[in-house]
C-alpha cells in the first residue's frame, strides 16, 4: 500500500457523498486526512439519509444521480470510486455496470472475503447504522449466497443513540459518547452470538471507533477503511522501495 509520503503524486480515488452534513473527523471516509492517497469528493444531489438507508430498491432517478456523480469523478481522473453509506450495497450491481471506473459502494463487499477466513461454524457480526432496514437483499447485492447470509449476525446502533442523533438530527458530535455506545453494542452482539469470529462495521462513520471495538471484543474488525485501502491497492500498484530491484 503506498504511504502518505508520496500522496500528492498518486492518482485520486473518487468519493460520492450523500447530501447530508455533520462532523466528519479523520477516520470518516469523507475526511481527506483519512486516506494515504488523494481523494476527490462530489455530492449526489438530493440523496438524503432516508432515501439511502432503505430496505427497498432505489428508483431510476436516484441511481441516475449517482451515475452522474461517478461519471464526473471519472472525468477528473479518479481510478476508482467509493461512497458514503454502506446501504448503497443495494446499488452495487447497477452502478458497477454503468460507471466507467470500478466502484466499491459498501464495506459489506468484504463479507465474501472474510467468511472463507473463518471456520465454517463461525459467523461475521455486522454492526450497522440501522438494523431495522439492513436486509438480506443488501447482502445478496454484494454477492452473498443464502448460505453465506446465514453466517451473518446483524445488530444496529441504538435508534435514539448518539450516532443516530448526530446524523439524523445534527446533534453535537462527542467522540467518547459514540465510542462508548458502539463498544457496548458490539459487546452485546458478541454475547448474544458467541460464534461470531469477526466484526464488520457497515456504517461509514464507524471507522474512528474500530480500534476501541477490537480491543473490547478481541476479534478482527473490518470497515470502509479496510475495504477502500484494499480496493486502491489493486487500482494503483507501486513496488515498495524496500523490495529494490531483483536482477536474478
Secondary structure, DSSP 8 states (H G I E B T S, - for coil): ---GGGGGGS--EEEEEES------TTSTTSGGG-SS-EEEEEETT--HHHHS-SS---HHHHHHHHHHHHHHHHTT-SEEEES-GGGGGGHHHHHHH-SSEEE--GGGGHHHHGGGS-TT-EEEEEES-TTT--HHHHHTTT--HHHHHTEEEEE--TTSHHHHHHHH-----HHHHHHHHHHHHHHHHHH-TTEEEEEE-STT-GGGHHHHHHHH-SEEE-HHHHHHHHHHHHS----GGG-----
